[in-house]
Structure formats: structure tokens, C-alpha cells
Amino acid sequence: MTQLNPSFAKLGVRDEIVRALADNGIEHPFAIQELTLPLALAGDDLIGQARTGMGKTYAFGVPLLHRVSTDESRPLTGTPRALVVVPTRELCLQVYDDLAAASKYLSGPDRKFTVTSIYGGRPYEPQIEALRKGVDVVVGTPGRLLDLAQQGHLQLGGLSVLVLDEADEMLDLGFLPDIERILRLTPDDRQSMLFSATMPDPIITLARTFMNQPTHIRAEAPHSAATHDTTEQFAYRAHALDKAELVSRILQAEGRGATMIFTRTKRTAQKVSDELAERGFKVDAVHGDLGQGAREKALKSFRTGAVDVLVATDVAARGIDIDDVTHVINYQCPEDEQAYVHRIGRTGRAGKTGVAITLVDWDELPRWEMIDKALDLGCPDPAETYSSSPHIYEELGIPTDATGNVGAARRSGAKRRSDDADGSETRISSSADSADRPARTRNRTRRRTRGGKPVTGHVEGAATSDEGDAAPVAESDDTAGEASHAGRRRRRRRPRKTEAATQVATTG
């Protein structure tokens, strides 16, 4: 029999949930969880504020599962009793996995406790079918949730618990209007929990409008640093043309494990991924130009260790929750201090140590100075650094004999959807295939027409030729044009010379 975790058990959590957490090696609650659980289990509205990687998922997930499975006023009938709204597909899948694992020992009166995920980029039919069969907890992204709710497939009138996770990111992505529409479809007596790393004014306004006297919980003191103390941070001024070489050497640093590289644009993410693959690194990419299937495949490869380098854009930062990331590299300077915090929050999680490296180009210095000042990093003017600079080898533990290549070129796992759309790869493969394909021969008889009607005789004034010779000439437009043009020149010159000679003879 699995020994119950005394910490969670003492906080009043159901034994089935405690057992499931213990199976996953979760024995002690983090600070945000310990502060949140008593209020959340009592049904109070709350706002949880903590940095990325502090355990916010179980801070709302554990009390959510406990309350939904023990609420006698709203028994489990297959109508959703809890809704978790998240900003990205990747985070949706991560939260879904965590809640499904924590609820594996729970059950309803006559059916198994069910958690499902609802997000865009996937067909509607399987998600509608899952809702039709009955679910207890729904995790989803705003757009698809609102769409299914307006179609009548997702019933929100029976909710007991509503959670908004990563609310500041949903604000940045423009989801606030959809969130407000979803909230208006839920009952007034629901419990609401909002979790966010930062609290901008629109989020505060949203909380005041739709929450009932929420308690604001911070896992740390207000003056604490925005970044993890366990993350060692470096900043270097790097030239754009040398960044690939520089990153190749950083990836050979001693103790480097799973590594995330962040870019500001989708095109740069794919370019960096392709370049590193050419240099022999096991790398994949996650960005908006990829289909949902490709993104999920890349994340799965990164989680399982099939690839140990993942290149991502800022949007993907919220959906990747892996505790073993040792290095984060900002290939391009983040947009602002919040983006910087979210990026480097991928490492140094759950008390583990990590390394965050930011490469600042010359035109990015003003933005970096703003970030440095806002977070008090103490490095407003990064040292000019190249792939051959001795100090970076010493500071990051890079072997002195490291080069820009680690092996044979690999095939990058991610391919942009635009590559398939523009047909460039198809054209190349078609031309290659045609080189081995035998030339086609024309077997049908060529018919001469005029005005849509068949013509049996020769066109007046046309040069006489065998009908069988016309078909091969017609296969090449250039050849036919030159032959026709040459024929016309010969026909015009001969009559002119004859007429001129006749006129001279007559005159004489």
C-alpha cells in the first residue's frame, strides 16, 4: 500500500489525490501550494502570484480536484464541474497531464473521473464527442472553449470551480475579451482562482469585476527578485553573424543538459534549428508556423530526451514545464522584462540550479538596458564577445578545444508549414524524379483545325511538310518558333529577288 504524504494529508486533501501525487514523487508542497490549499479547499476566491516554475499548477489543481469530487450539491453527472483556462496549446496539454495524473484514483458514482483538453489546431469532432460522453474537468484555450460553448457543446452552467492560469500571458495574447465572454456564461456562485506571474492593471480590473473578495497570495516577499536565485545569469554582446558559432560552443559546456533557445520571430527559430542540426546537434523547434501535430511531436521529443535542444518563440515559453532544463539561451534579446522573466523561468525550477545566457546584438542594447534596469541585474553594458573570446570559455565551462560542429549533420525535426505550401520541396523532388523517368512519346494523331472545325488540306501559303514531322517539332515551343520563323524568312526573300530580276529584265 502506498504510504500517504503527511504534508498534503494534513492540509485536508483527499487520500486518493495524495496517493496519486506520491506515485509521481511529489511529497512536499511548494510555498505557493502550502499557502493556497487551505483557502482554496474552503472554497474562497483567490489570486495566486508566483514566478514561473514555483508549482502553480498543483496550487489550483489539487484543491480543484478535491472540491469537485466531494461537492454533494453538484454531483458528478458528466457535466463539467471545473474549467481551467490557459493561454497556449502547450500549457493546455501540460496542465491536462498533471490533472489527469493527480486524479487517476478518483471516480464518480457510476463512472471514472474524467479530465479532457479542449484547444485549437485539432479537429472538432473528437473534442465534441468527449464532451458528449461526459467530463468532469475541462482544460482549454479561450478561443476553442468559447466556440464550443456558443455552439452548445460545452455546458458551463454547472461549474463549481473556474481557474484562469497565466492570466498575464492571456492578456498579452489578446484573449481578454474571450475570457470575459466565457466568465459571463458561468454561474455566479462558482469559486474563482486566478494565477499569474505578474499583475498588470487589466488583470486587476478583471479580478475585481468577476471575483468575490479574492485573497491575494504571494509566494515571496514583495521585494524579492523576479528571477530565481538558483539561476546563474550571463549577458554577452554578440554579433548576429557569429551567434550560431557562439551558441554551438555554449551547447558544449560542461554539465549542459536539456537546453531551450528563445528567439523573437518564427523565421529565426526555424533558421537556428536548421543551422544547429547541420552542425550535428539533436535539435527541434516549436513556433507558430508549425502545425499542432509537429509542435506536439517536438515537445514530446524534448521531454523524452530524443532531442536535448529546443528552439522556441516566446509564446511557447508558457507551455513547456520541464524541471530538468539546465540552460536557457536568449538568442535574441527579449521584448521586455516580463518576457525575460518568463524565458529564463524555464530553468532553475523546483529548487534546481540553472544557467541563463542572453546574447545582445548592438541594435538591441537600448532594450537590454531597460530590462537590466527594471530587474536590477547589474549588467547594463555586456562585454563584447565572439565565439573565440577566451572569457566565455572560462565563465561557462566550455572545453578549449570545442568547435562549431559536433558530428554529422542531422535532419531538423521541424518543418514550417510554408515549406509545404510554397511547393519548393515538391518541385525539387519532381525534377529529380523526372531525370530518371523515360521521356514521354506522343502516340495520338495530330489534328489541324480552323475556327474549331477540322481542316483536311494544307493552310494556304504554308510550307509543305509531312504530317508526321509536325508532332515532334510541336513538343518544344522554342524549336517550333525558330523553325517557323526561319521558314517565313526564306519564303519572303525568294519572291522579292524574283520580282526584282523580272523588273530589271522588263525595263531593259
C-alpha positions in Angstrom: 0.0 0.0 0.0 1.3 3.4 -1.0 2.2 5.5 2.1 0.3 8.8 2.2 2.1 12.0 2.1 1.6 13.6 5.5 2.1 17.1 4.3 -0.8 17.1 1.8 -2.8 14.8 4.0 -2.6 17.2 6.9 -3.8 20.0 4.7 -7.0 18.1 4.2 -6.5 16.7 0.7 -8.4 13.5 -0.2 -6.4 10.3 0.2 -6.8 9.3 -3.5 -5.2 12.6 -4.6 -2.4 12.3 -2.1 -1.6 8.7 -3.3 -1.5 9.9 -6.9 0.9 12.7 -6.1 3.1 10.3 -4.2 3.2 8.0 -7.2 4.7 10.9 -9.2 7.3 11.6 -6.5 5.6 14.7 -5.2 6.0 14.6 -1.4 6.1 18.1 -0.1 4.1 21.2 -1.3 5.9 24.2 -2.6 5.4 27.6 -0.9 2.6 28.7 -3.2 0.8 25.4 -2.8 1.0 25.4 1.0 -0.3 29.0 1.2 -3.1 28.4 -1.3 -4.5 25.0 -0.3 -6.3 26.0 3.0 -8.2 28.9 1.3 -8.9 27.0 -1.9 -10.1 23.9 -0.1 -12.5 26.1 1.8 -14.0 27.5 -1.5 -12.6 31.0 -1.2 -11.8 33.1 -4.3 -8.1 33.8 -4.5 -5.3 35.3 -6.7 -2.0 33.4 -6.7 1.1 35.3 -7.7 4.4 33.4 -8.1 7.2 33.2 -10.6 7.3 30.5 -13.3 8.3 27.1 -12.0 7.0 27.6 -8.4 4.3 24.9 -8.6 1.2 26.9 -9.5 -0.4 24.0 -11.4 -0.9 21.9 -8.3 -1.7 25.0 -6.2 -5.0 25.2 -8.0 -5.2 21.6 -9.4 -5.2 19.8 -6.0 -8.0 21.9 -4.4 -9.9 21.8 -7.7 -9.9 18.1 -7.8 -10.7 17.8 -4.1 -13.7 20.1 -4.2 -15.2 18.8 -7.5 -15.0 15.2 -6.3 -16.5 16.0 -2.9 -19.2 18.6 -3.7 -22.5 16.9 -2.9 -24.5 19.9 -4.1 -23.3 19.3 -7.6 -22.6 15.6 -8.0 -20.6 14.2 -10.9 -23.0 13.6 -13.7 -20.8 14.2 -16.8 -21.5 17.9 -17.0 -18.3 19.9 -16.5 -17.8 20.9 -12.9 -14.4 22.7 -13.3 -12.9 24.7 -16.0 -9.2 25.7 -16.4 -8.5 28.4 -19.0 -4.9 28.6 -20.2 -3.3 30.8 -23.0 -1.5 28.2 -25.1 -2.0 24.7 -26.5 1.3 23.5 -25.0 0.3 24.7 -21.5 -3.1 23.1 -22.0 -1.6 19.7 -22.6 0.8 20.2 -19.7 -2.0 21.1 -17.2 -4.1 18.3 -18.6 -1.4 15.7 -18.0 -0.8 17.0 -14.4 -4.5 16.9 -13.5 -5.1 13.6 -15.2 -2.2 12.1 -13.2 -3.4 13.5 -9.9 -7.0 12.3 -10.4 -6.2 8.7 -11.5 -7.6 7.2 -8.3 -10.8 9.3 -8.3 -14.2 8.1 -9.5 -17.8 9.3 -9.7 -20.9 7.4 -8.6 -21.1 5.2 -11.7 -18.2 6.3 -13.9 -14.5 7.1 -13.8 -13.4 10.7 -13.0 -12.6 12.3 -16.4 -10.4 15.2 -17.4 -10.3 16.4 -21.0 -8.4 19.0 -23.0 -10.0 21.5 -25.5 -7.8 23.6 -27.7 -7.5 24.8 -31.3 -5.5 23.3 -34.1 -7.2 19.9 -33.7 -10.5 18.6 -35.2 -13.7 19.5 -33.5 -15.3 16.1 -33.7 -13.2 14.2 -31.1 -13.5 17.1 -28.6 -17.2 17.3 -29.1 -17.5 13.5 -28.7 -15.6 13.7 -25.4 -17.9 16.3 -24.1 -20.9 14.3 -25.2 -19.7 11.2 -23.3 -19.3 13.3 -20.2 -16.4 15.0 -18.5 -15.7 16.4 -15.0 -12.8 18.8 -15.6 -12.1 20.7 -18.8 -8.7 22.3 -19.6 -8.7 24.5 -22.7 -7.6 27.6 -24.6 -10.0 30.6 -24.8 -10.9 30.6 -28.5 -11.9 26.9 -28.8 -13.7 26.9 -25.4 -15.8 29.9 -26.4 -16.5 28.4 -29.8 -17.8 25.1 -28.4 -19.7 26.9 -25.6 -21.5 29.1 -28.2 -22.3 26.1 -30.3 -23.9 24.4 -27.2 -21.5 21.6 -26.9 -19.7 22.9 -23.8 -22.1 23.5 -20.9 -20.7 25.9 -18.4 -23.8 26.4 -16.2 -22.9 23.7 -13.8 -19.3 24.8 -12.9 -18.2 24.7 -9.3 -14.6 25.9 -9.9 -13.1 28.2 -12.5 -9.4 28.8 -12.9 -7.5 31.3 -15.0 -3.9 30.2 -15.4 -1.1 32.5 -16.7 -3.6 35.4 -16.8 -1.0 38.0 -17.8 0.0 35.9 -20.8 -3.6 35.7 -21.9 -3.7 39.5 -21.7 -0.6 39.8 -23.8 -2.0 37.5 -26.4 -5.3 39.5 -26.7 -7.6 36.9 -25.1 -9.1 39.2 -22.5 -12.4 39.8 -24.5 -12.8 36.0 -24.9 -12.2 35.4 -21.2 -14.9 38.0 -20.3 -17.4 36.2 -22.6 -16.6 32.8 -21.0 -17.0 34.2 -17.5 -20.4 35.6 -18.3 -21.5 32.0 -19.2 -20.6 30.6 -15.8 -22.8 30.6 -12.6 -22.3 33.4 -10.1 -21.8 31.0 -7.1 -18.7 29.4 -8.6 -15.3 29.5 -6.9 -12.7 31.5 -9.0 -9.0 31.3 -8.8 -6.6 33.4 -10.9 -2.9 32.7 -11.2 -0.3 34.9 -12.8 3.4 35.7 -12.6 2.7 39.4 -12.9 -0.4 41.6 -12.1 -0.8 44.3 -14.7 -3.8 46.7 -14.3 -6.2 45.0 -16.7 -5.8 41.7 -14.8 -6.5 43.5 -11.5 -9.6 45.0 -13.1 -10.7 41.6 -14.3 -10.3 40.1 -10.8 -12.3 42.9 -9.2 -15.1 42.5 -11.8 -15.6 38.7 -11.8 -14.3 37.5 -8.4 -15.8 37.7 -5.0 -13.5 39.4 -2.5 -10.4 37.4 -3.6 -7.5 36.9 -1.3 -4.2 37.9 -2.9 -1.4 35.3 -2.1 2.2 35.9 -2.9 4.7 33.0 -2.6 7.5 35.5 -1.9 8.1 38.9 -0.3 7.2 41.9 -2.5 10.8 43.0 -2.7 12.1 39.6 -3.7 13.9 39.3 -7.1 11.8 38.5 -10.1 14.1 35.7 -11.2 15.1 32.5 -9.4 18.1 32.7 -7.1 19.1 29.3 -8.3 19.6 30.6 -11.9 23.0 32.0 -12.8 22.6 34.7 -15.4 25.1 35.9 -18.1 24.8 38.5 -20.8 27.1 39.0 -23.7 27.2 41.5 -26.6 27.3 39.3 -29.7 27.3 39.9 -33.4 24.4 38.4 -35.4 26.8 36.7 -37.9 28.7 35.0 -35.1 25.7 33.9 -32.9 25.4 30.5 -34.5 29.1 29.7 -33.8 28.8 31.1 -30.3 25.7 29.0 -29.5 27.4 25.9 -30.9 30.2 26.3 -28.4 27.8 27.1 -25.5 26.0 23.9 -26.2 29.2 22.0 -25.5 29.6 23.5 -21.9 30.3 21.0 -19.1 27.1 19.8 -17.3 24.8 21.0 -20.1 21.6 19.0 -20.2 18.2 19.9 -21.8 18.5 23.4 -23.3 16.0 25.9 -24.6 16.9 28.6 -27.1 14.5 31.5 -27.4 14.0 33.8 -30.4 11.7 36.7 -31.1 10.5 35.5 -34.6 9.3 32.3 -36.1 11.6 32.5 -39.0 14.7 32.9 -36.7 13.6 29.9 -34.6 13.4 27.7 -37.7 16.7 29.1 -39.0 18.6 28.5 -35.8 17.1 25.0 -35.5 18.3 24.2 -39.1 21.8 25.6 -38.5 22.3 23.6 -35.3 21.0 20.4 -37.0 23.6 21.0 -39.7 26.3 21.2 -37.0 25.3 17.8 -35.6 23.1 18.8 -32.6 19.9 17.0 -31.6 17.6 19.9 -32.0 13.9 20.6 -32.7 11.8 23.8 -32.9 8.4 25.0 -31.7 6.9 28.1 -33.3 3.7 29.3 -34.8 4.5 28.3 -38.4 4.3 24.6 -37.4 1.1 22.6 -37.3 -0.2 21.4 -34.0 0.9 17.8 -34.6 4.5 18.9 -35.3 4.6 21.1 -32.2 3.4 18.3 -30.0 5.9 15.9 -31.6 8.7 18.3 -30.9 7.7 18.8 -27.3 7.4 15.1 -26.8 10.9 14.5 -28.2 12.3 17.2 -25.9 10.5 15.7 -22.8 11.7 12.2 -23.6 15.2 13.2 -24.4 15.2 12.3 -28.0 16.4 15.8 -28.6 18.2 17.9 -26.0 17.9 21.3 -27.6 14.6 23.1 -28.3 14.4 26.3 -30.2 11.2 28.2 -29.4 9.4 31.6 -29.7 8.1 33.5 -26.7 4.6 32.1 -27.0 5.9 28.5 -26.5 7.6 29.5 -23.2 4.4 29.3 -21.2 3.6 25.8 -22.3 6.8 23.9 -21.6 7.0 22.7 -18.0 10.1 20.6 -17.6 12.1 20.6 -14.4 15.4 19.3 -15.9 16.2 22.2 -18.2 19.8 23.2 -17.3 20.4 26.0 -19.8 18.3 28.8 -21.4 19.8 30.8 -24.2 18.2 34.1 -25.3 19.3 34.1 -29.0 17.6 37.4 -29.4 17.0 40.0 -26.6 13.5 39.6 -25.1 10.9 42.3 -25.8 10.7 43.4 -22.1 11.5 42.4 -18.6 8.4 40.2 -18.3 9.4 38.2 -21.4 12.9 37.9 -19.9 11.5 36.5 -16.6 9.2 34.0 -18.4 12.1 32.8 -20.7 14.7 32.2 -18.0 12.0 30.7 -15.8 12.3 27.5 -17.8 15.5 26.7 -15.9 16.3 26.7 -12.2 12.9 25.2 -11.4 11.8 23.3 -8.4 14.9 24.3 -6.4 17.3 23.0 -9.1 20.2 25.2 -10.5 20.3 26.6 -14.0 22.1 28.9 -16.4 20.6 31.7 -18.4 22.6 33.3 -21.2 21.4 36.3 -23.2 23.1 37.3 -26.4 22.6 41.0 -27.1 23.2 42.5 -30.6 24.3 46.1 -31.0 20.9 47.3 -32.1 19.3 45.5 -29.0 21.4 47.4 -26.4 18.7 50.0 -25.6 16.1 47.3 -24.9 18.6 45.3 -22.8 19.4 48.4 -20.7 15.7 48.8 -20.0 15.4 45.1 -18.9 18.6 45.3 -16.8 17.3 48.4 -15.0 13.9 47.0 -14.4 15.2 43.8 -12.9 18.3 45.3 -11.3 20.6 42.7 -13.0 23.7 44.9 -12.7 24.9 44.3 -16.3 23.8 47.3 -18.4 26.7 47.1 -20.8 27.5 43.4 -21.7 31.0 42.5 -22.7 31.7 42.3 -26.4 32.0 38.5 -27.1 32.8 36.3 -30.0 33.0 32.5 -30.4 36.8 32.8 -30.0 36.7 35.0 -26.9 38.6 33.3 -24.0 36.4 34.7 -21.2 33.2 32.9 -22.3 35.1 29.5 -22.3 36.1 30.1 -18.7 32.8 31.5 -17.4 30.6 28.8 -19.0 32.9 25.9 -18.6 33.4 25.3 -22.4 36.2 23.0 -23.4 39.0 24.9 -25.1 39.1 22.5 -28.0 35.3 22.9 -28.7 34.5 23.7 -32.4 31.4 24.7 -34.2 30.5 21.2 -35.2 29.9 18.1 -33.0 29.2 15.5 -35.7 27.5 14.7 -38.9 24.6 16.9 -40.0 21.2 15.9 -38.7 17.8 16.5 -40.2 15.9 19.1 -38.3 12.8 17.6 -36.9 10.6 20.7 -37.5 9.5 21.9 -40.9 7.4 25.0 -41.5 4.0 24.7 -43.0 5.0 27.3 -45.5 7.7 25.0 -46.9 4.9 22.6 -47.9 2.7 25.4 -49.1 5.1 27.1 -51.5 5.9 23.8 -53.1 9.7 24.3 -53.1 10.4 20.9 -51.8 7.9 19.3 -54.2 9.5 21.0 -57.2 12.9 19.8 -56.3 11.8 16.2 -55.8 9.8 16.3 -59.0 12.8 17.5 -61.1 14.9 14.8 -59.5 12.4 12.1 -60.3 12.0 13.4 -63.9 15.7 12.9 -64.5 15.2 9.1 -64.1 11.8 9.0 -65.8 11.8 8.0 -69.5 10.7 10.6 -72.0 7.1 10.5 -73.0 6.2 9.7 -76.6 3.2 11.1 -78.5 1.0 8.3 -79.8 -2.1 10.2 -80.9 -2.5 11.7 -84.3 -2.3 15.5 -84.5 -5.4 17.2 -86.0 -5.4 20.5 -87.7 -8.4 22.8 -87.0 -9.6 26.2 -88.0 -12.3 28.0 -86.1 -13.0 24.9 -84.2 -13.6 22.8 -87.3 -11.2 20.2 -88.7 -9.2 21.1 -91.8 -8.1 18.4 -94.1 -6.0 20.3 -96.5 -2.9 22.5 -96.0 -3.2 26.0 -94.9 -2.9 28.4 -97.7 0.6 29.8 -98.0 2.1 27.3 -95.6 5.2 25.4 -96.3 4.6 21.8 -97.3 5.8 19.2 -94.9 5.0 15.6 -93.9 2.3 15.5 -91.1 4.4 13.0 -89.2 7.2 15.6 -88.8 5.0 18.2 -87.2 4.3 16.3 -84.0 7.9 16.1 -82.7 8.5 19.8 -83.5 5.5 20.8 -81.5 6.8 19.3 -78.3 9.3 22.2 -77.9 7.9 25.7 -78.2 11.3 27.3 -78.7 12.2 24.9 -81.5 8.9 25.3 -83.3 9.1 29.0 -83.1 12.6 29.2 -84.6 11.7 26.7 -87.4 8.5 28.6 -88.3 10.4 32.0 -88.3 13.2 30.7 -90.5 10.7 29.3 -92.9 8.9 32.6 -93.3 12.2 34.4 -94.0 13.0 32.0 -96.8 9.6 32.4 -98.4 9.8 36.2 -98.3 13.3 36.6 -99.7 12.9 34.4 -102.8 9.8 36.2 -104.2 11.4 39.6 -103.7 14.6 38.6 -105.6 12.5 37.1 -108.5 10.3 40.1 -108.8 13.3 42.4 -108.8 15.0 40.4 -111.6 11.8 40.4 -113.6 11.5 44.2 -113.3 15.1 44.7 -114.4 14.6 42.4 -117.4 11.4 44.2 -118.4 13.0 47.7 -118.0 15.9 46.6 -120.1 
